[in-house]
Structures are given as structure tokens and as C-alpha cells.
Amino acid sequence: MFNKYYAEIKKLNNFTKEDILNKKFELFSDNNMKIYYAPHNEIINTNAKIFIVGITPGWTQTSIAYKTAHDGLIKSLDFEKIKKECKKNSRFAGSMRKNLIEMLDELKLNRKLHIDSCLELFEEKAEILHTTSMIPYPVFIKGKNYTGFGPKILDNEILKSYLEKYFYKEMKELPNVFIIPLGKAVEEVLEFMINKNLIRKEQCLLGFPHPSGANGHRKKQFEENKKNLLNIIDEYFK
């Protein structure tokens, strides 16, 4: 897809919603839902040990990915390097990444990976991390970031087709990776895949709260599920 859109990305002078969320980059549109291209979920790190999965890129991630791609194109960087930089710079950017790292360190995942902190997964130990979204391109419902509900992925033909085309493919390339789902909507799809024998329950950190600052129940959910989350990690890394 990057080959299709790189020329338009290179032409951009600004990175506002008006510049990006328009017909030039639109992949799908109906009355309520729109899906747009974004350049940061186009590579798969097949060496990954940890696989963190979100629902769909939000606007913040999308704008960072476009800026990164544009800078790389202006510098005439190799397309594969640009796509790697897009992923590296935009994944779970902002307070979400900070919250995510704090929770994973509290679960002692860093010790299982023999690193000081899970911050290293986003920096010098990035070679053991893969991240993606179940729907790899940004989805907006009535102009707002899609949260995984209204409609649910599995209840919507278009979203389910994206799931099967992209996420199922990634899972086939990462059959034994440890999966960390961000939020209930992701978890529901993983449970569906477990029931279909597409993945194994023991490789999924089910019950892990969404790290978004907008999740007001995050800390309570984490404390309630902490013991079980620790057990899942211990069993997987035995």
C-alpha cells in the first residue's frame, strides 16, 4: 500500500486532519464509518517475542506516521526503512506508552525478558517487539476514533474482512509470540480466535487493561487482575 500512496504523502506540507483524512487517502466510506490509509503497520517483525495489539491507529498515531513517512521521503530513504521508522515513532505514542510500560514492569515482564525495563522494547530492544492494530488502518466512526464498539469488529463485514486479511496473516507469521491485547475489544477477538484454534489461550495476556489515560478504570482493573496476569506470564515463560 505504501507504493500506492507515497507520492501523495511526499506532496504534503501540513499534517492536519483536513490534509490526511480526505478522499486522497480514503480506503472505505459509508454513512458512519470511514477508513483511511496510514503508513505504520506495513511490516512484520518475525523475530518478535512480544506482540502488543491495539484496536486501530488513532489520530495521534496516524499524524505521527504521516510526518515520519514524509520526512523519510524528502530524505530519499529506502521504503523499508521509512516503514520501520513510521512504526517505531508512532506505536502507542504519548501517555499510553508510559502507562503500558509501567504496567508491564509491575508484572515483571522485564525480568522474564532479561531487561531493566519494558521501555527498552521501544528503544534498544525493539528487535523483540512487534506491534500492530487488529484493523491496521485508522477507522473513524462519525469522525471520532474507533474504540472497537458500535460496531464490534466481528459484527461488521468490512471490519472483519480487514481483520482476516491483515491480522490473521500476522498471527500466522508469529505463531508462538506472547500477545498483549490492549482493551476488551481486542480481547474479544482473541477469544474468538482461541475458540477457532487459530491461537492458544496460554499465549495471550487476557485481562490486561487498556493503557489509555482515557480509561478511568485502568488502575482498578489492573489491581483486580494483577494476580492472574502474573500467573499467565509465569506459565508462559517457564
N, C-alpha and C positions, 0 to 999 in steps of 0.2 A: 504493500500500500504506500510505503514511503516514496517509491519511484513515481507513483501517480501524483503525489501532492507536493513533492519537494520544490518544484518551480514556483508554485503559488506561495509556499512558506517563505522562500527566499525574497519574494517581492514585498513582503510585509514591512511596514515602517512602524506600526503600532501593534499592541497585543491586547487590545480591549475586547470585550465580548462582541462588540459590533464588528471588529476586524476578523474574528475567528468563528463565532457562532452564526454563520451565514450560509447561503446556498453553495458557495465555493467548496466548503468543507463538509457539507451535509451528506450523511450516509443513508439516513432514513428519516421520514417525517410522516406523522399523521396528526389528527386533531390535538392530541395531548402530548405525544412523545416525539422527541427529536434525538437523533444520534449523530454525532459529528466525529470526524477523523481527529486523532491525536497521535503523535509520533513516538510514544514512550512504552508501548507494550508489544514491540515487534521482534524482540529477541528472547531466546530461552537459554538460561544458564543451566546446561545439562550436568554441570559439576556440583550443583547446589545440594546442600544437606538440609537447609531450612527454606520453606516455601511459605511466604506470607501472602494471604489472599484477601483483597478488598472486593467491594461490590462493583464499582465502576469509578473511573477517574472523576474527581470533582473539578470545578472550575479552576481552583488554585493550582492543582497538579497540571491541568491542561495548559494553562498560560505559561507555566514554567517550562513545560516540554516544548512548546512552540518557540519560546525565546531561545532555549538551548539549541534547538534544531536550526533556527535562523542564524545564530552566531556561528555554528559549525559550517553551515553552507557558505556564509560570507568568507570564512577562513579556508574554504575548499577542502574541508576534512573528508576523509573516507566515510561513506554512508554508514557502514557498520559501526565505526567509532562514534558517529553522531547519534545513532540509535542507543548505543550503550550510555552515552552521556545524558541523553534525554531520560532514560530510566533511572540512572544514578541520581540526577539532580531533583527529579520530581516525585520520587516514590515516598508517599506518606509525609510530604513536606510539612514543616511547621510544627505546631504544638502536638499534633497527632504522633509524630515520630518520637518526640520526647516522652510522651506518656507510654507509648509502646515499649520503648527501651526500658523505662523504669519498671514496668510490669514484668517483662521477660527476665530482667536481672533479679527481681524479687522472687521469681520462680526458679532461680539458679540455672537458667538455661545457659548462661555464660560459662558456668563451671563445666557443664556437660560438653561444651564446645571448646573447652580449654582456652578461653579468652577472658580478659579482665572485665569486659562489659559488652553487652549486645550492641552498644554504639559501634563497635568495630565491624559489625555486619554491614553497616552502611558506609564504612570507610576502608580501612586496610584489609579487612577480611571479607570484602564484598564478593569474593570468588565462591564463597559457600552459601550465599544468599540468592534466592530468586524471588521476585515479587511480581504480582500481576493483579488484574481485576477480573472477576468472572465474566463481565462484559468489558472487553479491553478498551473500548472507545467510550468517551463521555456521553452519558444519557441524561437528558433533561425532561422532566415532567412539568408541563405548564411553566417552563422557564426556570425551574429550580432543579438543583442536583438530585438525581435519582437515589433513593435511600434503600431500594430493594423491596419496597412495598408499594401497592397501588399503581401498577400491578406487581405481583410477585413474578420472578423470572420464570418459574415453572408453569405459571398460568398464562403466559403470554407467548404466542407463537414466534414473534420476531426475536424477543429476548432469549427464548430457549434455543432458537437457531444459532444465535451468536455464541451462547454457552457451549453448544455441541461442536460448533466449528472451531472455536479457539481454545476454550478451557479444557475440554476433553482431550484435545491434541497435546496440550502442555502436560497434562497428567500422564499420558502415555509415555512421554519422554522423561518423566520424573517419577517412576513407579514406586520408589522406596523413600522418597523425601518426607520430612516431618512437616505437616501442614498446620499453619496457624491461621484460622479463619477470623476475620475482623467483623464481628457482629452476627446477629441472629439470621439475617437474610442469607449470608454466606453459609452459615452453619446448616440451615435447612437444605440447601442444595447439596452440601457434602453428605448429609444424612440420606438424601435421595440416592446419591451415587454409591454410598455404602450398601444400601439395600439392593442396588443393581449389581453389586460385586465389581464396581469399577475402581474402588479404592478400599483400603482396610480401615476399620474404625480405630485401631490402635495407633495409626499414623496421624491421627487428627486431634488437635488440642481443642476438643469440643468444650464449650462453656467459657471460652476466653472472651471477655467483654470488648466491645468496640472501643478503641483508644481515643476517639474523638472527644475534644473538650465539650462538644455539644451533648454528649451522653452523660446526663446528670446522675445516672445510676451506676456509672462505671466503677467507682470505688467500692460501693456496697456489693455489687455483683462480683467484683474481684475477691473481696474478703469471704463472701459466701462460697465461692467456687474454688478458693485457693488450694485447699487440701486435695481435692480431686485433680486439679490441674498439676499439682506437684507429683501426684501418683502417676498420671499419664506420662509425664516427662521421664520419671524414674523408670517406668516399664519400657518405654520406647528405647531409651539409651542404655539399657542393661548390657 
